[in-house]
Amino acid sequence: MQHSESSATPINRVREMRENRLMTQAQLARKAKVALRTIHSVEKGLNCRMDTKRKILLALGLRFEDRHQVFPSLVQSFTQPTHEETRFSY
């Protein structure tokens, strides 16, 4: 039985965008002028500096203005707690 990672919602779409362009992590790292471990970490969902996001976007052929397509804001990633959840959270 094969493990599927598709059931989890990705934090960002870097891996998807990279794979759509038939790029390896190493190729993206070279083109973005960042370390390979940076690409690996970002694809795992770890946060990075805005400048790193800009470099990755440009290396993927995207504009910085398109960053929300690749790096959705945290506000969109989380749902608001219900009244019941907030009632007992002190």
C-alpha positions as CSV (number, residue, x, y, z in Angstrom):
1,M,0.0,0.0,0.0
2,Q,1.4,3.3,-1.0
3,H,1.4,6.3,1.4
4,S,-0.5,9.3,-0.1
5,E,0.5,12.9,0.8
6,S,-2.3,14.3,-1.2
7,S,-4.8,14.0,1.7
8,A,-3.0,16.8,3.6
9,T,-3.5,20.4,2.5
10,P,-0.2,21.9,1.4
11,I,1.0,25.0,3.2
12,N,2.2,26.4,-0.1
13,R,2.3,25.3,-3.8
14,V,6.1,25.5,-4.4
15,R,6.4,21.8,-5.0
16,E,3.4,21.7,-7.3
17,M,4.6,24.7,-9.3
18,R,8.2,23.3,-9.5
19,E,7.0,19.9,-10.7
20,N,4.6,21.5,-13.3
21,R,7.8,23.1,-14.7
22,L,9.6,19.8,-14.7
23,M,12.3,21.2,-12.4
24,T,14.1,19.3,-9.6
25,Q,14.6,20.9,-6.2
26,A,18.3,21.4,-7.1
27,Q,17.4,23.2,-10.3
28,L,15.0,25.5,-8.5
29,A,17.6,26.2,-5.8
30,R,20.3,27.1,-8.4
31,K,17.9,29.3,-10.4
32,A,16.6,31.0,-7.2
33,K,20.2,31.3,-5.8
34,V,19.2,29.7,-2.5
35,A,20.4,26.5,-0.8
36,L,18.8,23.2,-1.7
37,R,17.9,22.7,1.9
38,T,15.9,26.0,1.7
39,I,13.8,24.6,-1.1
40,H,13.3,21.3,0.8
41,S,12.2,23.2,3.9
42,V,9.9,25.5,2.1
43,E,8.2,22.5,0.3
44,K,7.8,20.9,3.7
45,G,5.9,23.9,4.9
46,L,8.4,25.7,6.9
47,N,8.3,29.5,6.8
48,C,10.9,31.6,5.0
49,R,11.8,35.2,4.6
50,M,9.9,37.3,2.1
51,D,13.1,37.8,0.1
52,T,13.4,34.0,-0.3
53,K,9.8,33.8,-1.4
54,R,10.6,36.5,-4.0
55,K,13.6,34.6,-5.3
56,I,11.6,31.3,-5.6
57,L,8.7,33.1,-7.3
58,L,11.0,34.7,-9.9
59,A,12.8,31.4,-10.4
60,L,9.5,29.8,-11.2
61,G,8.8,32.5,-13.7
62,L,6.2,34.3,-11.6
63,R,5.8,37.8,-10.5
64,F,6.1,38.8,-6.8
65,E,2.5,40.1,-7.1
66,D,1.4,36.5,-7.7
67,R,2.9,35.3,-4.4
68,H,-0.6,34.5,-2.9
69,Q,-1.1,31.9,-5.6
70,V,2.0,30.0,-4.3
71,F,2.2,31.2,-0.7
72,P,-1.4,31.6,0.5
73,S,-1.7,33.8,3.6
74,L,-2.0,32.2,7.0
75,V,-5.4,33.8,7.4
76,Q,-6.8,31.7,4.6
77,S,-5.2,28.5,6.0
78,F,-7.0,28.5,9.3
79,T,-10.7,28.6,10.1
80,Q,-12.1,30.8,12.8
81,P,-12.9,29.0,16.1
82,T,-16.6,28.4,16.8
83,H,-18.3,30.0,19.7
84,E,-18.2,26.7,21.6
85,E,-14.4,26.4,21.1
86,T,-13.8,29.9,22.4
87,R,-16.1,29.6,25.4
88,F,-13.8,27.2,27.2
89,S,-10.4,28.4,26.0
90,Y,-9.2,30.3,29.1
